[in-house]
Structures are given as C-alpha cells and as structure tokens.
Amino acid sequence: MGGVGCTSDGLPSTPHSEGAPTLEWHVGQGTAQEEHIHEGMETSDGGFIAIGQTGESDGQVTDLLIIKISSQGQLEWQQELGTAGEMDVGIAILELADGDFIAGGGLHAEGQQTRALLRLDDTGELEWSRTYAHSGVGAVRGLTLLEDGAVVATGYTGAEEEGFLFIAEEAQAFLMQVDSDGELVWEQTLSAPQGTKVHPLNDGGFRVLSTGWVEVEGEDRMASILIETDETGAQTRLEHYSSAGMNQAFDFDQ
C-alpha cells in the first residue's frame, strides 16, 4: 500500500493506483464572455459536441452556444445564435444519422424566451431554426431520436423566469414530436412542472424524467419523477421518488 506523497510545493498529491485512468489532454474552448455548457456528447467522428450559453457584452443576457471539437480537443467550429439584447439558451443536443445535429433550448420570439429547435449540418451551418409558441417562458430540455428520423423533445412552458432554470417550478411539462424539418407532429402536456430528459420505450412509448413537488404523508417534498407515455405522448404512468429533504434529478439513461 502506498502513502500520500507531496507535490513540489509541499501540498499532498493524489495517490495513483495501478490501472487508474490518466489525463490524455486538457484544453479550453469558448468565447471571451462567461459561458456555461449544459450538455455534451461524443460524435460519430470521434470528436465531441457541447451546447450551452455565452454572455453578451453587457453581461445581462446570453446567446445559445454550440462548440464542436476534435478527438484531441481542437476547435472545429463554434456557433453563437440568438437575438442581440435578448435571452437565448442552449440546453440539449443530439446527432442525426447523417451527421447533422439537432439542438434544443430557448430562443427569443414573440417578446419572450420560447422553446426552440435548430438543425445544423456537420460544419455548424444553420439549416433551420424553429420556435413553438406557448404562454409564458419556455425551453426544450431533452431530446431523443427515433428510427424514422423524427425527434421527440421535452421541456417546459409557462414559466416566469428566462435563462437556464435548474427547476422550473411554476411551469408546465410537455412532450412533442417533430419531423426531420422541425414541423410539429403532436404535442402533449404532462403532470409535472418540466420534462428534463426523454428516452423511448420498447413498446413505442416514452419515459420522461422530471423534478417537482409532491405530497408524501401530508408533507410537501421535492421529488424525482418518472412519467411514461404511449407512442402519441399521452401520459400512462407517473412514479415519484423522494426522501426527507430535497430530491432532484437532471439526467438518466437506459
């Protein structure tokens, strides 16, 4: 057994066990403003893509930000999208079978931040951008790709606050399907304040992750929530998971 060593400046160093991973590279990419990444994934070419937001020059509002890097961290392309002086955020992204990307978040439309989907090609060029009208503030938070190329998105509408929200407490969760051109196919509301992530079920339906307030033994608790739907997005089941204190869930996988 080895002990804890020290670095050249006398601080304790972290023990390195046999077989532990080693750092291959560490680089920084982004803008000259403050930025936040909310989701990232490995791409089919071995590189990585990430989505989030970057501040505009006044520091009060943000633009949607997408960064594509190589397998070694070199910048391949970067896109900043949005309306100057307004709040725009990127939250979710997925790669399509042809190498294009679908991005989800909120873009300024009709005077407020509105749920939005965008399609970019493999070089970062914007192919289309669509917003989907609703009351209040909204955003897309989760995406999944279907075998026929359609995309299912979840998120929230009816919120009061713009920007990236960890928990959209006073909002309404939705699930919607769009075709490859972003045209709305169907939309359903769900019994939760937000949809955070979504995955398809084997029977053609969907499972949506959420967080919200529930009553347990006469006590209000913030709980992790799972919702199941049929293939049209109609809700069929809801389960919540809580313990004393705050319980929040932001991502899940099959």
C-alpha positions, 0 to 999 in steps of 0.5 A: 500500500502506498502513502500520500506523497507531496507535490513540489510545493509541499501540498499532498498529491493524489495517490495513483493506483495501478490501472487508474485512468490518466489525463490524455489532454486538457484544453479550453474552448469558448468565447471571451464572455462567461459561458456555461455548457449544459450538455455534451456528447461524443460524435460519430467522428470521434470528436465531441459536441457541447451546447450551452450559453455565452454572455453578451457584452453587457453581461445581462443576457446570453446567446445559445452556444454550440462548440464542436471539437476534435478527438484531441480537443481542437476547435472545429467550429463554434456557433453563437445564435440568438437575438442581440439584447435578448435571452437565448439558451442552449440546453440539449443536443443530439446527432442525426444519422447523417451527421447533422445535429439537432439542438434544443433550448430557448430562443427569443420570439414573440417578446419572450424566451420560447422553446426552440429547435435548430438543425445544423449540418456537420460544419455548424451551418444553420439549416433551420431554426424553429420556435413553438409558441406557448404562454409564458417562458419556455425551453426544450430540455431533452431530446431523443431520436427515433428510427424514422428520423423524427425527434421527440423533445421535452421541456417546459412552458409557462414559466416566469423566469428566462435563462437556464432554470435548474427547476422550473417550478411554476411551469408546465411539462410537455412532450412533442414530436417533430419531423426531420424539418422541425414541423410539429407532429403532436404535442402533449402536456404532462403532470409535472412542472418540466420534462428534463430528459426523454428516452423511448420505450420498447413498446413505442412509448416514452419515459420522461424524467422530471423534478417537482413537488409532491405530497408524501404523508401530508408533507410537501417534498421535492421529488424525482419523477418518472412519467411514461407515455404511449407512442402519441405522448399521452401520459400512462404512468407517473412514479415519484421518488423522494426522501426527507429533504430535497430530491432532484434529478437532471439526467438518466439513461437506459 
